[in-house]
């Protein structure tokens, strides 16, 4: 169990440091950044789907001995939970236009920061639960979460700067929000040792969350771009590569 704690805490800190990626965007032109992000989005979508179907669900089936209705309910609970969280936390995204007055944009950036904190708490829970299942599953999940965080953190950094924060303060706030994942990871490790069978619920729950994020948040982003055969092919390739990375990680088992 000591190894699980070390791997989990190390992983959530590594993922948290991804929030500082905004510093590398200072010198990158906006057009170039947008072109790069869309391929990161497709790659992370593939990785999230891959982790859910290749690592998390097979692991819980192995633990339970069969794919039961309880696993299906836990999986669907994860999807419903993330749907509710997104509705509650980001309810004002569609109510505040980007050309609003500074005060309104500033409140929007605060709301985005709170939403990001909730998201990071859940990420920490998922990473913690995955390491309880096994070290390889934990590593695969950490990579999937990390890949998803890269485009998200760049976007979150942009929202904070647009909301009136200085670049330095935006980086600090983004990093502080990311560190909430440590609380989630510790909570998962403590709960799993006290509640028997909890992992059989949390693993498919986490898989449901990944499926929701990839399917409802990331895939639609890929369809927002103007259709281009070459770009679409590259998106497909990076999407499949994301799945491929999760397949390769099976060799660690």
N, C-alpha and C positions, 0 to 999 in steps of 0.2 A: 504493500500500500504506500510505502514511503516513495517508491519510484513513481507511482501515479501522481502523488502530490508534486513532486519535483517537475515532472513532465508537464503537468497541467499549468502550474504557476508560470513556468518558463514560457510555455506556449502563449498564454494570454498576455504576457508582457510583450512578447514578440509581435503579436497581432496588434496590441495597443500602439506600439511604435510606428505602425503603418500610418496612423493618424497624422504623423509629422511629414507625410509625403508631400503635403502642400508646399513645403519649402522648395522642392525641386521644380515646381511649376512656375516659379517667379520669372525664369528666363525663357520659358517655352511659349511660343506664339499660340494664341487661342485656337487658330485653325488647325495647327498641328496637334494640339492637345486633344481636340474633339475627335480627330481622326484616329488617334491612338486609343482613346478611351472606349470607343465603340467595339474595338477588338478585345480589349480587356473585359468588357461586359459579356461578350459572347463566350470568351474563354472561361470566365467565372461561372456563367450559366451552366456550361457543360460540366464543370467541376462540381457544382452543387447537385445537379441531377445525378452525376456519377457517384458522389459520396452517399447520397440518399439510397440509391438502388444497388450499389455495388458493395458498400461497407455497412451502413447503419441497419438497413432492413435484413440483410442476410445474417448479421450478427445477432439481432433479436430473435430471429427464427431459430437460429442455432441454440440460443439460450432457452427459448420456450419449448423447443422440440417440434413445433409446427407453426404454420401461419394461421393463427386463430382470429376469431371475430374481435377479440380484445385488441389485437395488434392493429386491425383495420380501424377500430374506433379511436385508438391512440393517434394513428396517422392522420385521420380526419380531424381530430381535436387540434393537432398542430396547425393544420391548414386554417381551421376556423379561428384559432387563437391569433395567428398572425394577421388574418383578415381584420379581426376586431381591433387589434393594436394599431394597425395602419389607419383604420377609419377614425379612431379616437385621437391619435397623436397628430395625424396629418390632415385633420378635417379642414383646416383653413388654407391649405395649399391652393385650392381652387377659388377661394374667396378674395385673395389679395393679389392684384395684378402686379407684374414686375416693375411697372412704372409708377407705383404708389409713392406717396410722400415718405420721406426718410423714416419718420416715426413708425409707420405701419410696417415697412420693410424690416426695421429693427426688431419689432415684436415677432415677425415671422422667423427671423434668424434665431431668436431665443427659443421659439417653438421647435424649430428644426434641431436645436441643440438638445432639448429635452427628449425629443423623439429618438435622436441618435443615442442618448444615454440608455433609454429603455432597450433599444436594439442591441447595444453592447452588453447589457446585463444578460439578455437572452443568449447572445453569442458565447458568453462565459459559461453559462449553464450547459449549453450544448457541448462545448469543448470538454468541460469537466466530466459530463456523463459519458462521452465517447472514450475518454481515457480509462474510466472505470470498466468499460466493456473490454478493452484491450489497448495496449500501447500503439500497435499499428493503426487501429481504427481512430484513435485519438490524433495521431499524426496526420492521417488522411483528412480528418475533419478540420484540423487546424489549418492545413493548406487550403482547403475549400473555403473556409471562413476568411482567411487572409486574402485570397484572390478576389473574393467578393468585396472586401473592404477597400481595396485599392481605388477602383472607380468611385465608390461611395464616398470615401474620405476626401478625394479631390473635389467632388461635388459639394460636400458639406463645408469644406474650407472656403469654396467660392461663395456659398450662401452667407457665411459669417462675414466675409470681407464686404460683400454686397450690402449686408445689413448695417454697415457702419463701423465694424470693428477694424482695428489696425491689423496688418498681416501677422505681427508678432502675437497680439492678443488672441487672434483667431486660431493660431497654431496651439497656444497654451490651452485655450478652452476646448479645442477639438481633442487634444491629448488627455485632458482631464476627464472628458466624457468617455473616451476610449478605456480609461483605467477602471471604469465601472464594471468592465467585463471580469476583473479580478474578483469582485464581490460575487458575481454570478457563478464563477468557477468554484470558489470556496463553498458557497451554498450548496452546489451540486454534490461536492465531495462529502460534506457533512451529512446531508440528507440521505445519500445513498447508503451510508454506513448505519443509519438508524431506522430506515424504512425498508423492510424486505420486499423484494420484487419491484421496487421503484424503477429500476433500470429498464425493465420490460415495458414500462409505460413511456419513459422519457426518451428512449432511443427512437421508436417510431414517431413520437411527438416531434423530436428534432428533425427527423426525415421529412415529416409533413411541413415543417417550417421551411426547410431547404427547397422542397418542391414548390411551395407557395412563392418564395422569393424569386426563384429562377423562372417560374412560369408566369407570374403576374407582374413582376417588376422588371426583370432583365430582358426576357424575350420580347415584350412589347417595345422596349427601347430600340431593339434591333430593327423593328418594323417602322419606326418613325422616320428613318432616313429615306431620302429619295431613292427609289429603286435603281440599282446599278449592278449589272451582272458580275463584274469583277469584285466589287465590294461585298456582294452577297456571298460569293464563293469563298472569299477570305473569312467572312463571318462563320460560314459553315465549317471551314477548316479549323479555325480557332475553337469553335464549339466542340467539335469532335476531339480536338487535342485536349481540351479540358476533361472530357470523359476518359480519354486515353491515359492521362496522368493518374486518375483514380484507379484505372486498371493496372497500371504498372506498380502502384503501391500495394497491390495484393501480394506481390512477391516478398513483401516484408513479413507476411504472416508466417 
